[in-house]
Amino acid sequence: MDKYILSSKIFKALSSPIRLRIIEIIQKRKCNISKIKEELKLSQSSISQHIKLLEDAGIITKIKKENHIFCEIKHREIFKILKTVNFIMRNEITSSGILLEKSN
């Protein structure tokens, strides 16, 4: 696979608000899928699909401990990308006067 395909796979994984929220949850602490499900109030299958996409993109990794599956960030450098995106977003909001809805 060439670098453009791999890069687009990562950006595709980051293109969902739900997946960004999952990354945010996992950033704070390694957590199991049921805790992520509880936090987001989504079905197990929906969470599993999002986790799979993030895992396939190399953003997170799953660790089995006893009867639980925990997710953690595989490459912490992902936060540099997200920080840059937030910087650009804030500049665009400031320059265009757009107001964003406050997230929960």
C-alpha positions in Angstrom: 0.0 0.0 0.0 1.4 3.4 -0.8 1.7 6.2 1.7 -1.3 8.2 0.3 -3.6 5.2 0.8 -2.4 4.7 4.3 -2.7 8.4 5.1 -6.2 8.5 3.8 -7.1 5.5 5.9 -6.0 7.4 9.0 -7.9 10.6 8.0 -11.0 8.5 7.2 -10.8 7.0 10.7 -10.6 10.6 12.1 -13.6 11.8 10.1 -16.3 10.6 12.5 -17.4 12.6 15.5 -18.0 9.3 17.3 -14.5 8.0 16.6 -13.0 11.4 17.7 -15.0 11.0 21.0 -13.7 7.4 21.4 -10.2 8.7 21.0 -10.9 11.4 23.6 -12.2 8.8 26.1 -9.3 6.5 25.5 -6.8 9.4 25.8 -7.6 9.8 29.4 -7.2 6.2 30.3 -7.1 2.7 28.9 -10.7 1.5 28.9 -12.8 -1.4 28.0 -15.4 -1.4 25.3 -18.4 -1.6 27.7 -17.2 1.6 29.4 -16.9 3.3 26.0 -20.4 2.1 25.2 -21.7 3.4 28.5 -20.1 6.8 27.9 -21.4 7.2 24.4 -24.8 5.5 24.9 -24.5 3.6 21.6 -25.0 -0.1 20.8 -22.2 -2.6 21.3 -22.2 -3.3 17.6 -21.9 0.3 16.7 -19.0 0.8 19.1 -17.3 -2.3 17.8 -17.5 -1.1 14.2 -15.9 2.3 15.2 -13.2 0.6 17.3 -12.4 -1.7 14.3 -11.9 1.2 12.0 -9.7 3.0 14.5 -7.7 -0.2 15.0 -7.3 -0.9 11.2 -6.0 2.7 10.8 -3.4 2.0 13.5 -4.7 4.6 15.9 -5.7 2.3 18.7 -4.9 -1.2 19.8 -6.9 -3.7 21.7 -5.6 -5.6 24.7 -7.3 -8.7 26.2 -7.2 -9.1 29.9 -9.1 -11.9 31.4 -12.7 -11.6 30.1 -12.3 -7.9 29.0 -11.0 -6.2 26.0 -9.3 -2.8 26.6 -8.5 -0.2 24.1 -5.6 2.2 24.2 -4.0 4.7 21.9 -1.3 3.0 19.8 0.6 6.1 18.7 0.3 9.1 21.0 1.4 11.3 18.0 -2.2 11.2 16.9 -2.8 14.0 19.5 -0.4 16.2 17.6 -2.6 15.8 14.5 -5.8 16.5 16.6 -4.1 19.5 18.2 -3.3 20.9 14.8 -6.8 20.4 13.5 -8.2 22.2 16.6 -5.8 25.1 16.0 -7.0 25.4 12.4 -10.6 25.1 13.4 -10.2 27.9 16.1 -8.6 30.2 13.5 -11.4 29.5 11.0 -14.0 30.1 13.6 -12.4 33.4 14.6 -11.9 34.6 11.1 -15.3 33.6 9.8 -17.3 34.4 12.9 -18.9 30.9 13.0 -20.1 29.7 16.3 -20.0 26.0 17.1 -22.6 24.2 19.2 -21.2 23.2 22.5 -20.7 19.5 22.7 -21.8 17.5 25.8 
